[in-house]
Amino acid sequence: MTTATVFNAIVGQQHATRLLKTFIRNGTLPHALLFTGDDGIGKKTTATAFAMACNCLKLNSAIHRQRPHLDAIDACDDCGPCKKIAGNQHPDVIRVAPLSSVIRIAQVRTLLQTLTLKPNEANRRVVILSDAQAMNPEAGNALLKVLEEPPDRTLLVLTARQTSDLLPTIVSRCQHIRFSPLCEADIKQLLTAAGGVEPESVEAVAALCGGSFTRAQKLIDSRWLNRRDWIIQAMGSQTAHNGVPDIRAWLAWSEILAKKKDRIEESLEIITMWLRDMLVFKTDPKRVLNRDRLEALSTAAKHVSQTQLLQQIDAVDRASTALRSNTNARLTLDAMALKMAGACPG
C-alpha cells in the first residue's frame, strides 16, 4: 500500500498492527495468523511488515535488552534481513499465491517439503499464503498438516476475504485478525501521496472505492471515470419522452456493453453502483457514492420507484451470476436490458 513496508507506514489498520506488535513484544507469537478483509486494504503489506519485524536485528536486540514501548516495536527497514524481506529476496520468507486464480495441491506440497528443512538464516521463517480462499479442497486439506504440527521457528500468515471462504478446520487453527476497509481520508492520503492525480478525481474515487486502495488506483484511471459517465448518461436516455421504455435503445445499449468483453464485469459494477445510489438518494442522500454526480442522480431518481430500482438491481445481479458461468455475453446482457426496461415506468 505504500513504498515502505514497516508497521508505522501502514495506513488505516491500527488495530491489526497494534495486536501484531503486542505479540512480538511479549514473545507470544501464534504459529498461524489469518488476516481477513476486502482486497486492497493492506493485508499483504502488513504480512510483509510482520515478517520484517520478526527478523529485524535491531528490533530483536532491543527486545532482548528491555521491554520497549509498543510504538517502538517496528522493523528498522535498514538491517540485512529487513532489506532482503522488503526486496522479496529473503530465503526464509516464503510466498505462496494463486496461479491462474487457484492455489493447487502441488504448490502446498512443495511448501510442505520446504518446511521439513531448517530455516536458512531467519530468526523466524515466515510463510505468507495470499488469497487463501483460492485453495482448492485438496490444497486446503494438505495445508492442515502443517497447521496441526507447525515446524520449529516457522510462522504462517494466511490472507483471505472472509473466514467463510475457508475450511472451518483451517480457521480454527489460526489467530484471526480482521482488517477494516480504509476510510475516505486514508484513501485520499494515499492517492495524494502517489501523485499525479487531480484533486477532483481524488474526492470522487475516495467515495467510490469502498475503502480499497487497490480499487481506488483502478478507478482513478480516466478511462474508468469516462466509462462511468457514459453509462450514467446512457441509462438516463433509455426512456422515450412519453414515458414508455425505448426497448430498441436498451438493446442497443446492451450490444455496446457486450462488445467490450474485457470490461463487462466493470460495467455491471458501475451500473449496480449507480442503481444503488438512486435507491439510497431517495432516503439518505448523504450516503451516495457518486457524490460528484448529484445533479444527474437527483434527476434520474425522480423517474423510477424503489420497487423498479430493486427489480433492475436484481436483473444486473442475475446477469453477473450468469456471466460467471460462462453464458453467452450478448444474450445475457440483452436479457438484462429487457428486464431493466420492463422495470421502467410505462
BARO-255886 format. One record per residue (C-alpha): x, y, z. Coordinates in steps of 0.02 Angstrom, whole numbers, padded with zeros to 5 digits, always signed. Last residue first. Layout:
// BARO-255886
XYZ
...
// end
This chain:
// BARO-255886
-02236+00144-00925
-02107+00173-00793
-01952+00064-00805
-01945-00113-00735
-01982-00186-00906
-01833-00093-00974
-01722-00171-00840
-01787-00343-00884
-01756-00311-01069
-01580-00247-01033
-01537-00399-00927
-01599-00519-01062
-01495-00425-01191
-01345-00433-01074
-01361-00622-01057
-01386-00648-01245
-01232-00543-01286
-01123-00622-01152
-01161-00804-01195
-01151-00899-01031
-00982-00929-00950
-01049-00970-00776
-00978-00805-00711
-01085-00723-00845
-01242-00798-00770
-01204-00730-00597
-01169-00555-00665
-01331-00560-00767
-01431-00611-00614
-01356-00466-00516
-01398-00344-00655
-01580-00402-00661
-01592-00396-00470
-01530-00216-00471
-01663-00175-00601
-01800-00254-00497
-01742-00161-00342
-01745+00001-00441
-01923-00034-00501
-01983-00064-00323
-01900+00096-00262
-01986+00194-00400
-01907+00271-00555
-01916+00443-00636
-01864+00557-00493
-01706+00457-00456
-01631+00502-00625
-01642+00690-00598
-01567+00681-00423
-01427+00568-00483
-01385+00683-00628
-01371+00829-00505
-01276+00726-00378
-01139+00672-00499
-00983+00711-00394
-01061+00621-00247
-01065+00455-00341
-01058+00353-00179
-01224+00403-00101
-01238+00404+00089
-01276+00589+00112
-01430+00574+00001
-01522+00467+00132
-01698+00411+00085
-01722+00437-00102
-01535+00450-00134
-01510+00273-00069
-01607+00194-00212
-01528+00304-00345
-01359+00267-00267
-01391+00079-00278
-01438+00099-00461
-01275+00192-00494
-01169+00063-00402
-01256-00080-00491
-01223+00001-00660
-01040+00033-00617
-01016-00147-00561
-01100-00207-00720
-00979-00103-00823
-00828-00174-00732
-00887-00351-00763
-00916-00311-00946
-00745-00228-00970
-00646-00367-01055
-00794-00407-01167
-00811-00230-01233
-00933-00279-01373
-01061-00339-01245
-01085-00166-01171
-01118-00091-01344
-01248-00226-01379
-01329-00195-01210
-01352-00011-01256
-01429-00054-01424
-01548-00170-01331
-01599-00031-01211
-01622+00093-01354
-01729-00031-01451
-01838-00061-01298
-01875+00125-01277
-01970+00121-01112
-02133+00222-01119
-02128+00388-01027
-02193+00490-01174
-02020+00565-01200
-01943+00394-01231
-01844+00306-01094
-01665+00247-01118
-01588+00420-01100
-01534+00417-00918
-01455+00246-00933
-01344+00311-01073
-01286+00463-00974
-01243+00361-00820
-01157+00229-00927
-01054+00361-01019
-01006+00444-00854
-00947+00278-00783
-00849+00241-00941
-00762+00410-00930
-00718+00380-00747
-00648+00208-00789
-00548+00276-00936
-00483+00419-00828
-00394+00292-00718
-00426+00341-00537
-00543+00193-00526
-00404+00064-00534
-00297+00150-00403
-00452+00167-00293
-00484-00020-00311
-00311-00058-00244
-00339+00070-00107
-00497-00018-00051
-00617+00076+00064
-00769+00054-00047
-00686+00135-00198
-00822+00262-00242
-00803+00396-00108
-00614+00404-00119
-00631+00400-00309
-00735+00558-00318
-00628+00661-00199
-00465+00604-00279
-00535+00642-00451
-00573+00822-00401
-00398+00840-00326
-00319+00789-00493
-00199+00643-00477
-00014+00644-00523
+00047+00600-00350
+00053+00435-00253
+00048+00536-00091
-00117+00613-00146
-00190+00441-00179
-00131+00376-00010
-00197+00524+00088
-00362+00524-00006
-00385+00339+00032
-00347+00370+00217
-00472+00514+00225
-00604+00406+00140
-00590+00272+00274
-00498+00111+00238
-00598-00050+00246
-00560-00145+00406
-00440-00291+00433
-00496-00436+00544
-00363-00534+00636
-00392-00720+00664
-00265-00824+00759
-00264-00984+00657
-00307-01166+00692
-00495-01139+00696
-00492-01053+00526
-00409-01204+00443
-00534-01327+00519
-00677-01215+00463
-00618-01236+00282
-00602-01065+00203
-00717-00943+00112
-00822-00921+00269
-00673-00840+00355
-00680-00689+00241
-00576-00603+00106
-00421-00708+00136
-00241-00688+00194
-00142-00827+00277
+00013-00794+00383
+00115-00944+00439
+00254-00936+00566
+00402-01055+00573
+00535-01067+00710
+00500-01254+00733
+00383-01335+00609
+00196-01321+00637
+00105-01483+00678
-00083-01452+00657
-00059-01303+00541
+00070-01400+00439
-00049-01545+00413
-00198-01432+00380
-00111-01367+00224
-00144-01532+00136
-00330-01517+00170
-00333-01343+00095
-00235-01397-00058
-00355-01541-00091
-00507-01429-00068
-00443-01299-00194
-00352-01152-00118
-00412-00984-00188
-00484-00933-00019
-00303-00923+00039
-00284-00761-00057
-00102-00743-00004
-00003-00877+00089
+00139-00785+00176
+00258-00911+00256
+00375-00837+00385
+00537-00914+00449
+00580-00837+00617
+00758-00795+00667
+00800-00815+00485
+00960-00888+00413
+00925-01045+00314
+00770-01106+00408
+00775-01293+00445
+00709-01413+00313
+00542-01503+00325
+00464-01335+00283
+00525-01345+00104
+00433-01509+00077
+00274-01436+00149
+00287-01288+00031
+00310-01401-00121
+00158-01500-00065
+00059-01338-00048
+00102-01285-00225
+00061-01458-00294
-00107-01451-00203
-00161-01303-00307
-00188-01122-00262
-00309-01061-00397
-00334-00894-00490
-00218-00940-00635
-00081-00974-00507
-00137-00918-00335
-00006-00855-00212
+00125-00934-00098
+00263-00825-00026
+00408-00894+00076
+00509-00782+00190
+00657-00892+00233
+00759-00865+00076
+00747-00674+00090
+00744-00589-00080
+00572-00508-00084
+00654-00335-00080
+00569-00291+00084
+00623-00460+00153
+00804-00439+00098
+00814-00260+00161
+00742-00306+00331
+00856-00457+00348
+01012-00353+00313
+00971-00206+00426
+00888-00046+00363
+00699-00060+00371
+00714-00038+00560
+00568-00156+00591
+00439-00099+00718
+00401-00112+00902
+00441+00064+00960
+00258+00114+00973
+00230-00032+01091
+00354+00038+01216
+00511-00068+01227
+00534-00209+01354
+00722-00213+01380
+00885-00287+01315
+00812-00437+01223
+00676-00329+01144
+00805-00202+01085
+00912-00338+01004
+00760-00409+00917
+00717-00236+00849
+00892-00202+00785
+00911-00371+00700
+00740-00365+00615
+00676-00544+00593
+00503-00539+00673
+00482-00356+00623
+00519-00396+00441
+00396-00541+00434
+00262-00431+00515
+00293-00291+00390
+00274-00419+00250
+00109-00479+00322
+00054-00298+00342
+00084-00266+00158
-00015-00421+00114
-00164-00370+00221
-00161-00185+00172
-00336-00133+00118
-00331-00183-00066
-00442-00336-00063
-00576-00341+00071
-00543-00415+00242
-00464-00563+00329
-00290-00591+00401
-00266-00767+00470
-00117-00800+00582
-00028-00963+00617
+00108-01009+00744
+00042-00878+00864
+00180-00762+00927
+00178-00737+01115
+00352-00659+01136
+00277-00511+01228
+00349-00380+01111
+00309-00480+00953
+00130-00525+01002
+00098-00344+01057
+00163-00277+00892
+00044-00393+00800
-00104-00328+00900
-00053-00148+00870
-00035-00182+00684
-00210-00254+00671
-00296-00117+00772
-00201+00023+00684
-00251-00033+00510
-00285+00134+00423
-00118+00168+00341
+00035+00058+00356
+00196+00158+00369
+00214+00127+00556
+00210-00061+00531
+00356-00064+00409
+00333-00100+00224
+00385+00065+00146
+00331+00102-00033
+00150+00114+00022
+00000+00000+00000
// end
